[in-house]
Amino acid sequence: MFRFAKAALNLTAQGARRVAVRHESHNVAPTFHTKYGNMMILSGTVFCIAVWSYVVTQTGITWNLSPVGKVTPKEWKGIGGSEEEEE
């Protein structure tokens, strides 16, 4: 059982050296994210700002940002809908 575990985990020094040599021999090419990442984020930000600036300025949407002074409360009628008038 010990031999099987040792072989399965590849704990020999020779096996570790083989793995290290195998990893060193690869030429590491830049990935998509390292090559284009900043440019993609910057272009996406510019695109978003351009679209939202068009929407805000050119579409004629009324945004109603603050209801202060525009909302008037209705007269309160009490609980149960009964309209009792006090004289």
Backbone as CSV, one residue per row, in Angstrom:
resi,resn,N_x,N_y,N_z,CA_x,CA_y,CA_z,C_x,C_y,C_z
1,MET,0.828,-1.189,0.000,0.000,0.000,0.000,0.871,1.251,0.000
2,PHE,1.992,1.214,0.716,2.863,2.370,0.766,3.453,2.687,-0.608
3,ARG,3.841,1.647,-1.342,4.404,1.863,-2.683,3.364,2.493,-3.611
4,PHE,2.133,2.029,-3.507,1.065,2.581,-4.345,0.834,4.066,-4.029
5,ALA,0.804,4.421,-2.744,0.596,5.814,-2.350,1.758,6.682,-2.813
6,LYS,2.972,6.162,-2.699,4.143,6.917,-3.130,4.122,7.137,-4.641
7,ALA,3.718,6.141,-5.376,3.645,6.278,-6.829,2.504,7.212,-7.231
8,ALA,1.417,7.146,-6.524,0.269,7.979,-6.855,0.568,9.455,-6.606
9,LEU,1.283,9.741,-5.543,1.592,11.136,-5.228,2.837,11.646,-5.944
10,ASN,3.573,10.743,-6.567,4.771,11.080,-7.334,5.746,11.887,-6.483
11,LEU,6.137,11.285,-5.347,6.989,11.970,-4.400,8.476,11.775,-4.659
12,THR,8.831,11.125,-5.720,10.254,10.909,-5.977,10.883,12.202,-6.475
13,ALA,12.133,12.367,-6.185,12.843,13.575,-6.598,12.942,13.653,-8.115
14,GLN,13.096,12.510,-8.750,13.205,12.493,-10.204,11.900,12.961,-10.857
15,GLY,10.772,12.537,-10.320,9.479,12.965,-10.856,9.254,14.455,-10.676
16,ALA,9.661,14.982,-9.525,9.510,16.415,-9.281,10.382,17.215,-10.238
17,ARG,11.602,16.707,-10.511,12.477,17.392,-11.465,11.882,17.384,-12.861
18,ARG,11.305,16.276,-13.246,10.680,16.193,-14.581,9.561,17.227,-14.730
19,VAL,8.747,17.347,-13.701,7.642,18.306,-13.749,8.182,19.726,-13.833
20,ALA,9.223,20.042,-13.065,9.801,21.383,-13.086,10.383,21.707,-14.454
21,VAL,11.080,20.762,-15.058,11.655,20.986,-16.387,10.557,21.147,-17.416
22,ARG,9.505,20.371,-17.299,8.395,20.450,-18.244,7.731,21.822,-18.186
23,HIS,7.588,22.379,-16.982,6.942,23.680,-16.832,7.842,24.823,-17.286
24,GLU,9.142,24.664,-17.149,10.060,25.716,-17.564,10.172,25.826,-19.075
25,SER,9.976,24.744,-19.790,10.213,24.752,-21.224,9.090,25.413,-22.021
26,HIS,7.954,25.671,-21.393,6.844,26.301,-22.105,7.098,27.792,-22.275
27,ASN,6.833,28.261,-23.477,6.853,29.703,-23.694,5.499,30.241,-23.274
28,VAL,5.505,31.154,-22.340,4.259,31.678,-21.814,3.831,32.855,-22.684
29,ALA,2.789,32.649,-23.459,2.250,33.709,-24.298,1.289,34.545,-23.461
30,PRO,1.172,35.831,-23.763,0.224,36.643,-22.995,-1.203,36.182,-23.242
31,THR,-1.979,36.159,-22.179,-3.366,35.749,-22.314,-4.185,36.909,-22.861
32,PHE,-5.419,36.643,-23.181,-6.304,37.678,-23.708,-6.448,38.818,-22.719
33,HIS,-6.558,38.479,-21.429,-6.779,39.501,-20.413,-5.551,40.389,-20.229
34,THR,-4.362,39.810,-20.281,-3.170,40.639,-20.129,-2.916,41.457,-21.385
35,LYS,-3.337,40.957,-22.533,-3.088,41.658,-23.793,-4.120,42.759,-24.045
36,TYR,-5.399,42.488,-23.801,-6.468,43.417,-24.163,-7.311,43.899,-22.991
37,GLY,-7.004,43.511,-21.785,-7.870,43.787,-20.650,-8.139,45.259,-20.406
38,ASN,-7.088,46.062,-20.286,-7.273,47.485,-19.999,-7.983,48.194,-21.140
39,MET,-7.657,47.825,-22.382,-8.302,48.449,-23.527,-9.794,48.114,-23.562
40,MET,-10.159,46.895,-23.210,-11.569,46.499,-23.202,-12.338,47.251,-22.116
41,ILE,-11.762,47.380,-20.937,-12.428,48.106,-19.858,-12.593,49.577,-20.230
42,LEU,-11.557,50.185,-20.788,-11.611,51.582,-21.170,-12.628,51.820,-22.288
43,SER,-12.635,50.959,-23.302,-13.588,51.143,-24.401,-15.021,50.902,-23.930
44,GLY,-15.235,49.968,-23.038,-16.569,49.739,-22.485,-17.056,50.920,-21.676
45,THR,-16.156,51.529,-20.917,-16.519,52.706,-20.131,-16.874,53.872,-21.040
46,VAL,-16.078,54.093,-22.077,-16.354,55.179,-23.016,-17.681,54.946,-23.723
47,PHE,-17.939,53.716,-24.121,-19.201,53.388,-24.798,-20.394,53.651,-23.873
48,CYS,-20.291,53.223,-22.626,-21.377,53.421,-21.659,-21.646,54.905,-21.438
49,ILE,-20.597,55.676,-21.259,-20.764,57.116,-21.044,-21.380,57.762,-22.273
50,ALA,-20.964,57.356,-23.468,-21.514,57.935,-24.693,-23.000,57.625,-24.829
51,VAL,-23.390,56.378,-24.578,-24.798,55.996,-24.715,-25.651,56.728,-23.693
52,TRP,-25.216,56.773,-22.431,-26.017,57.443,-21.412,-26.070,58.953,-21.622
53,SER,-24.997,59.550,-22.121,-25.063,60.989,-22.391,-26.035,61.270,-23.531
54,TYR,-26.108,60.397,-24.524,-27.109,60.548,-25.584,-28.523,60.404,-25.009
55,VAL,-28.733,59.398,-24.200,-30.068,59.163,-23.634,-30.508,60.338,-22.781
56,VAL,-29.616,60.861,-21.966,-29.971,61.944,-21.048,-30.240,63.237,-21.809
57,THR,-29.472,63.513,-22.859,-29.582,64.813,-23.509,-30.493,64.838,-24.729
58,GLN,-30.642,63.748,-25.446,-31.299,63.806,-26.743,-32.665,63.134,-26.822
59,THR,-33.020,62.273,-25.912,-34.260,61.515,-26.072,-35.488,62.238,-25.570
60,GLY,-35.332,63.276,-24.799,-36.478,64.034,-24.325,-37.231,63.383,-23.188
61,ILE,-36.596,62.512,-22.470,-37.236,61.863,-21.325,-37.263,62.845,-20.162
62,THR,-38.422,62.983,-19.526,-38.529,63.787,-18.319,-38.209,62.881,-17.142
63,TRP,-37.193,63.249,-16.394,-36.673,62.321,-15.402,-37.341,62.430,-14.045
64,ASN,-37.943,63.542,-13.668,-38.623,63.692,-12.374,-37.753,63.207,-11.214
65,LEU,-36.632,63.847,-11.036,-35.685,63.375,-10.037,-36.135,63.623,-8.605
66,SER,-36.828,64.720,-8.340,-37.225,65.019,-6.975,-38.726,65.306,-6.913
67,PRO,-39.449,64.630,-6.041,-40.881,64.882,-5.928,-41.219,66.058,-5.009
68,VAL,-40.220,66.744,-4.471,-40.463,67.832,-3.526,-41.184,68.967,-4.250
69,GLY,-42.331,69.353,-3.717,-43.114,70.421,-4.303,-44.044,69.970,-5.413
70,LYS,-43.954,68.734,-5.834,-44.787,68.231,-6.920,-45.871,67.283,-6.428
71,VAL,-45.680,66.707,-5.258,-46.633,65.746,-4.717,-47.442,66.438,-3.631
72,THR,-48.758,66.425,-3.778,-49.618,66.992,-2.743,-50.430,65.863,-2.129
73,PRO,-50.467,65.792,-0.821,-51.193,64.694,-0.185,-52.710,64.871,-0.330
74,LYS,-53.404,63.736,-0.434,-54.869,63.767,-0.494,-55.419,63.890,0.928
75,GLU,-56.661,64.301,1.012,-57.277,64.442,2.319,-57.441,63.068,2.951
76,TRP,-57.144,62.976,4.272,-57.197,61.704,4.963,-58.629,61.371,5.328
77,LYS,-59.023,60.109,5.096,-60.421,59.721,5.331,-60.601,58.845,6.558
78,GLY,-59.551,58.468,7.222,-59.687,57.657,8.427,-59.666,56.171,8.116
79,ILE,-59.831,55.350,9.166,-59.759,53.896,9.022,-61.135,53.354,8.692
80,GLY,-61.219,52.405,7.786,-62.467,51.737,7.468,-63.280,52.426,6.391
81,GLY,-62.827,53.517,5.888,-63.525,54.173,4.807,-64.754,54.947,5.207
82,SER,-65.077,55.027,6.505,-66.249,55.790,6.936,-65.914,57.258,6.943
83,GLU,-66.814,58.043,6.377,-66.561,59.476,6.308,-67.394,60.188,7.385
84,GLU,-66.772,60.450,8.493,-67.438,61.160,9.585,-67.008,62.611,9.553
85,GLU,-67.992,63.471,9.536,-67.677,64.883,9.521,-67.829,65.450,10.924
86,GLU,-66.830,66.192,11.332,-66.884,66.827,12.643,-67.319,68.277,12.460
87,GLU,-68.296,68.707,13.285,-68.784,70.079,13.171,-68.477,70.867,14.406
